[in-house]
Amino acid sequence: MTQDEKNGTGLPIDDDEPMYVISIAARLVGMHQQTLRYYEKVGLIRPKRTGGNIRMYSNADIQRIRTAQRLIDELGVNLAGVDIILRMNEQIRRLQAELEATRAELDRLRATRLPAPYRNGPAS
């Protein structure tokens, strides 16, 4: 979620909330609209669509495009490589979140007091 942006209710806006039409998204990332259409065609980005079939880009989409730009411009990675890197980054983030949840559950279970074990086994 973005820190400073808020919707009309005063609540923070989710990074996955579609907010920008293609012309604004293209301006934000400094590339041509046709490049964004191509990125969508090859599956690099997946903007949401309105009922009228207008592409709407979220802040997460914009960040993904900027990451792709850096990989291409600074490291010379091709689009197939960019796709693999972005997918791996998403998988790593999911696994880290799962690990954090597992650790929290383990901490919760460790904090639960269990009765002391019997010294010589249960009395019969």
Secondary structure, DSSP 8 states (H G I E B T S, - for coil): --SS-B-TTS-B--TTS--B-HHHHHHHHTS-HHHHHHHHHTTS---EE-TT--EEB-HHHHHHHHHHHHHHHHH---HHHHHHHHHHHHHHHHHHHHHHHHHHHHHHHHHS------SSS---
